[in-house]
Amino acid sequence: MPSKMNIDKKEISNPRKWSHMAEKAYVLGAMQVVESS
């Protein structure tokens, strides 16, 4: 559990990484929708 808190703090201090993760999640979600249809 403490290790997860450390990761969260690091991620929060890196907004560029957040936007990259969001973009990746969006792309993966879009791919899943395409596959399921």
N, C-alpha and C positions, 0 to 999 in steps of 0.2 A: 504493500500500500504506500509506504513512504516514497518508493521509487516512482510511482505514478505521479505523486505530487511534484516531485522534482521535474519530471518531464513536462507536466502542465505549466509550471513556472517558466521553463525554457521556451515552450511553444508560445505562450502569451507574450513573451518579450520579443517575439520574431513575427511581426504581422505579415511579412512577405511569405513566410512559410505557411501561415494560415490561409492566405489567398490561394497559394499553390495547392494546398490540401483540398480547399473548397472546389477549385477547378477540377482536380483529379476526381473528386467524389461526383461532381456533376457529369463528367465524361463517362465514368463507370455506370452511373445511374441511367444515362441516355443509352448506353450500349445494352444494358439489361432490358430496357423497354423495347429496343429494336429487336432483340433476340426473342422476347416473349410474344411479340405481336405476330 
